Each structure stands twice: as structure tokens, then as C-alpha cells.
Amino acid sequence: MTVRSLLRSPVQLRKEILAGLVVALALIPEAISFSIIAGVDPRVGLFASFTMAVTIAVVGGRPAMISAATGAVALVVAPVVDEYGLDYLLATVILAGLLQIVLSLAGIAKLMRFIPRSVMTGFVNALAILIFSAQLPQLFGDDIPWLVYPLVAAGLAIIVFLPRLSSVVPSPLVAIVVLTVVVVSFSWNVPTVEDEGALPDSLPSLLLPDVPWTWHTLSVIAPYALAMALVGLMESLMTAKLVDDITDTHSDKTRESWGQGVANIVTGFFGGMGGCAMIGQTMINVKQSGARTRLSTFLAGGFLLILVVVLGDIVGIIPMAALVAVMIMVSVGTFDWHSITPRTLRLMPFPETLVMLVTVAATVATSNLAIGVVLGVLTAMVLFARRVAHLTGVEATTETTSDGVEVRRYRVTGQLFFASSNDLVYQFDYAGDPGTVVIDLTAADIWDASTVAALDAILRKYRDRGKDATIVGLTGASLQRLERLSGQLGAGH
């Protein structure tokens, strides 16, 4: 949807504007919290959220997706801040952006097709759990006033039931406004946004990190920058795919990848801690508020800056209970409840369920979505290889030629690679077979050097016993691999 079409659709335009406002409000406590995790001033996280959102709205490949300071990035860069300080962090963010551009041009977005559906489901469910668990410190503790609980309950009720009466204004925004008015009117002493950290009172300014531009500096920041680049791209591409599914549209993953790099470079030069796509705020924008264009993303960044710099005193009095209610509903809406119903668990193959559980468990245990996704993909690969390996079979028959020669024929079927070919050498009766053996690979495919080595070993075992063994039936790519990788199979195939 273009700007011109938005102007012709006042209803959608209103959705985009209000969605941007709701997301901006939800970004404030998150950005402050992530700043604390990274060990920097709250202003660094808030400025990062502003510059990331505004920049990605222009250069990104997935309209309506929100990018800002995130917990995963904060965890990666925290050691840099702790050991070297803020300027090294900014240099790391800029280098990470450059690496993201390089990786995007190298085609990293194409790797998304190797992520199974079960990993995506685990990613979504783990993120929902992390979003919910992040709200728990606001609900449990010795210093939490009892008034917080009815406020959260009231906020949840507004978000759930208001859309049944009217959808003119996003229910999360109504919940925030109503609870703020109630708390201020009755002067209730409950945690507010200003309790999370000081809000900035000036605009971000362009700066150059004060670090020595030497090879030593590069050696210090490069490992963290690479980790940040990979984590950011993984989360952003996974979130983009999720939004694609929700909106039934296709996004440009390559553009999104280098767009994330550009956004991080801009963020680093404006004193921000960097970031990537945020699935929680993206769900508020796309699923709860109905936004579909870049305008909502741009306005989220613009409203954020206005709220914290110009209206900081007003934003500071918003009760955290209102934002907790919003994020709880985000986590409930994000979780794929269908994936854990008894019927789904009964019908779903166990390896698929196991991959989902590994992804969820690893993500929740480490609070790092990238680690969870990587472990989930590795688990899926191992289980897939194991499953395919079990589909390989060897059948033996004995034939007698017209001139009375007894021939033992082995018919091998299936996909031959390292997992299935390692046991192949034990499927033949080297001592008991007659002098002529034919290994028929018509119904098999050769995929790697492990298989060629196994076939070499089989032929060698027969040859050592003075028997004639030949391989037949290979064509195309399988024959080419055999001829290229084997130095011993000669004319027998």
C-alpha cells in the first residue's frame, strides 16, 4: 500500500497513525530495560529505537515491521561496554551494520529456506514465553503494590473486550490512556515509566566514536560485531517471515538484510546501541493495530522521539501496569496455541515436535533467540538425516548365467550419504558370496565422499578375496560423483 493509496483510505491511515503511537509507547520501557542489560544509559537504548525504526521504515524490505533496540543484541554487546566502554560499543554497532550489508549481498537471506516449519513454530512460542516472562518482574516482588494487579486485570479486560464494541481506536492505546487517567486521578502510588530510568531531554546528535582506528581496535570489536550482525539478521528475517504469513504478502528479505545494516550504521553514528526487528512490537503493530505500511514504522520512531524528548513528563506518569497488560496480550497472541493441542501433538510426527521443543527450551534457557533457532535447525538436520538413512535398503539375490556362472546381485535402494553409507559395508557377505558379485545402484543416489569411500571399501574387500565385484546402474550426477571422487573404481561401474 502506497502513501497515495493511504490518503485515499482514511480508515487505514488512522490505523497506521494510531498503531505507530501504541508501538512508540510500548517501545519506551523495553528500550530502557535493554539499555540496563547492555550496561548503558537509557538514552542510548531510546535513541537506538528511534533511529532504527525511522531508518528501517525507509530502507527495509518488510513494511510494517518494527526494528529497535532488542534484548538479544543487548546481551551480545554487554561485554564490550563492560570492558571497553560506550565508544567501543558504538564502533561495534557500526561494524556490525557493515557486516550485515556484506552478508546480505552474499545471499544470507536465501538461508531462510533451510529453516523448517517446526523451528519457526518453536521460535514463535519461545518468543511469546520470553515476552511474558519479561513482564514478571513488574508483577512479583516484595515492593509491588497490590493495586498493580487490578490495574493489569482492567487493562487486559479493555484490550480483550473493547474490539467487540468498537475498533476505531486500538484497544491497547485505550487501555494505556484509561489506566493512566485513573492512576493520576486517584494519586495511586504504583510503578510508572519514569521509575524505569531517566528519559532524554535533547535530540540525538551525529558523532564519531572516540576510538583509535587501528587493527587492534578491529580485533577487539570484530567478534562482537559479527555475533551482533548474525543475531540481528536471524531475528529480523525470522520476524519478516512471520509477518509475511500473517499478512499474506511477500517481503524482500535481501533488502531487509542490508536495510538492517544501514539502520545499525546510522544508529551507531547517532549514539545508539543498535538493534534488529522486534517481534513483540511488530505484533502490536501488525496483528493488534492492523498496520500494513512503512508509515506506521516511521511514525513509531517519530512518536517515540516526541514522547521521550518533548512529552517526557507526561510519558513518565504512565503506569507500568498498562504496558504490562499490553505485552501480556502480545505474548498470548504470539503463541501458537494450535501447536500444543492434544490432537496436533498426536498427529504430528515426533521428530517435528522434538525440534519445536528443542528450539523453545534452548531459547528460553539462554534468552537468545539465535541460539534457539540454530540448535533447532541442527536438531532438525540430524533427525532428518537419521530418518532418510533408515530408508536405505539392500536386497540380495542369486542368479545363474547361461554358461553356468553363479552371480550374487545386491540391489541397493535409497539415498546414500554419510549417515546411510557408513553401515553399507556390513551388508555384504564377502566370504560366502560366489566369485562374481554385482552391486546394482539403479535405485540409489550417491551424495558425498563418504559413500564413495564405502563403495571403495566394499570392492576392496571382494578383491582381497579374489572375487570380481562390479557396480552398475549409476547415471547422471551420481555417476559423476563416483568417477570424480573414487580413484579405485575404474571401469567396473
TAPE-V396982 format. One record per helix or strand of 3 or more residues. SS is the DSSP state (H for helix, E for strand). FROM is the first residue (numbers start at 1). LEN is the number of residues. If there is no record, write none. Layout:
[[SS;FROM;LEN] [SS;FROM;LEN]]
//
This chain:
[[H;3;5] [H;10;29] [H;42;18] [H;71;14] [H;86;20] [H;108;7] [H;117;17] [H;136;3] [H;147;19] [H;171;16] [H;193;4] [H;215;33] [H;253;17] [H;279;10] [H;294;17] [H;312;4] [H;320;15] [H;337;4] [H;342;6] [H;350;17] [H;369;21] [E;393;8] [E;406;11] [H;418;4] [H;424;4] [E;436;11] [H;449;16] [E;468;5] [H;476;10] [H;490;3]]
//
